[in-house]
């Protein structure tokens, strides 16, 4: 390349850069600028935060959706005396800060923290001044505001909920992602008792009213806010060492509400007030699944009465009585708690003598909700986290098979009934014309009557004719079917046998019967005992139709008859003017009245 060409290339390059700038990528947020290219997602500073962790969005605007305000206060006016505040991410350990108040009474830090769990801690104050901080979020990303003082540590979530994440704790918060570190597990962290509402909670706790509006801190446990001129009842738990509650009224200065020193030997209690914690209604959790409240309004106790908690096989798992209750145990009220797995259970009561209306129970934490009632000698099914449980006969072969039952009755299907109700003639089932029914003689017994001379297990049916009719019986069976018909009454009551099958039998046994109006016919149904002691199949009774006079002009016309039986009585009789079938004096008036009448039509 000649010098001339090199100079020309340099001029062209300068010309292009002057036109496009240093960033020539059209995808960049700063395309055609004189700076290096940066893109959506690149770090930026929106100048609202002392911590530069903002990013450009897809529209190349520098922003963050989790802006958090950290306000630092010192009522003495000389700043934080050695106190510093740090915020640490629980997920990656990144620390923000330290933040401190160099001088004066207040300052503000604006933070943009990613979604996640955090711990905020303040070191001790060297001069024990009235210094504190307030962490809040205009967007609500941290929920309720936090009030903190030197030496205190609290947990909070950005875009997620902070709370106890241990499901065995009484203050378990099922929606919490960040563990607040204040879980209380009965038997490990201390004793528990049962409140009047039937829920477990830590024992030996005091309460105090805190009135707003303002912010409060329960030192070592957490903080919250009261945004109205109202009071809330907070629990003062027994804990080791100094214990205090402080309140920051809106527009006022921080004040000490409660301070006390508890003996080391006393158990610690956390979040146990029934009115709620952290300004929201608290849903009591149970470390054990199932609580039975036992009550006696007469104050006599459950002398001689006990309960059993059984599994789905009716095996006893827990037993007890009001007089030996785990919690309470007075003559009027007591509680027992059970550690039950998910599944189906039975609650039943036993009495040495009698049950009385004064004795009541309530079963909490069942899938069906609270079950309560008067103590009686009955089985009460309930379930834990598996949906409703019903008990019945689950054997498909039983007559009382319950398609809706989820568990076998008495654990062994001993309630199943295998004896047909129509196993004898006196209990014959009434047949409905044209309805096909199923029959099965497997669980029946042989009758003493058999026209074949070979008694077999049988079933009995009956039919009453509502007119003179012909009806048919058709029985199908995988084994040869046998039908015998008796009329008027059962054989043991001298009922007459009017049909007996002819050997050999077939899979389809049929017969037709000339039924008389008002007569009842009994049908004995069985299988060929030469092939099998029992059989099963179907049976159908069909009405071929009522028989009688079908002539409208006959004096004995039967409107129900569909089959002519030749019984019609003609209404034509010479001289019978009144149609009563006789020629007598009563016909004379008719003759005289008709005398002289012409039987021919008039001629035109």
Helices and strands as residue ranges (DSSP letters): H 3-20, E 43-44, E 54-56, E 62-63, E 67-74, E 85-89, E 95-99, E 106-112, E 116-122, E 131-136, E 146-149, E 153-158, E 162-163, E 178-179, E 192-194, E 200-202, E 206-211, E 214-218, E 222-226, E 231-236, E 241-249, E 254-262, E 291-296, E 305-311, E 316-320, G 322-324, E 333-337, E 343-351, E 359-364, E 371-374, E 379-384, E 391-392, E 407-408, G 409-411, G 425-427, E 429-430, E 436-440, E 458-464, E 469-477, E 481-487, G 491-493, E 496-500, E 508-515, E 520-527, E 536-548, E 563-564, G 585-587, H 588-594
